[in-house]
Amino acid sequence: MRCTLIYSLTLLTQTAAAVAQTAPPDSQMTQTMLAEIRQLRHDLQAAAAVIQRVQIVMYRLQTETTVLDRTTQRLDQARNSCNQTQTQRRMLTSQIEQAETRKRNSQSQSDQRAEEEVLFRLKSSIEMWAGEEQQCQVEQVDAETHFRTEDAKVKDLQDQLDKLDKVLAGYGSK
């Protein structure tokens, strides 16, 4: 029995030692796979960051485009206002010339006085329109400056989107 006990104990010890000595893992393959997983993780993080930047730039572009639209409307209104003011002034200038012609050609003193009164009112009106025209031109210049500034911002954001598009295209080709 003693022999059986020694034999069993020896068998158990050798089995335990054999279990403990499993085949060594393929460490090079594991390291390669871990490196690949780390690189994929890094690429995903980089792509996610670029996508977030794209979203931010697109939001800014959308907001800036809205501002540009309002600025364009303001510029158009200023131009239309200036055109109307200039048209009014030209019309008054024409009326003044006609009134002066009528005054020169009038025979009676009362007609001449009536034409002088008309001329006085027309000249007062043209002075008012000249002031309006100057104010309108200042507003138009201001609107044009603001438009150029906002347009440059939109173009800058579009350039940023183009650059980000190229970066993302580079991820697609890898």
Residue pairs with C-beta under 8 A, 6 or more apart in sequence:
43 171
43 174
46 171
47 168
47 171
50 164
50 167
50 168
50 171
51 168
53 164
54 161
54 164
54 165
54 168
57 157
57 160
57 161
57 164
58 161
60 157
61 154
61 157
61 158
61 161
64 150
64 153
64 154
64 157
65 154
67 150
68 147
68 150
68 151
68 153
68 154
71 143
71 146
71 147
71 150
72 147
74 143
74 146
74 147
75 140
75 143
75 144
75 146
75 147
77 143
78 136
78 139
78 140
78 142
78 143
79 140
81 136
81 139
81 140
82 133
82 136
82 137
82 140
85 129
85 132
85 133
85 136
86 133
88 129
89 126
89 129
89 130
89 133
92 122
92 125
92 126
92 129
93 126
95 122
96 119
96 122
96 123
96 126
99 115
99 118
99 119
99 122
100 115
100 119
102 111
102 115
103 111
103 112
103 115
103 116
103 119
106 112
106 115
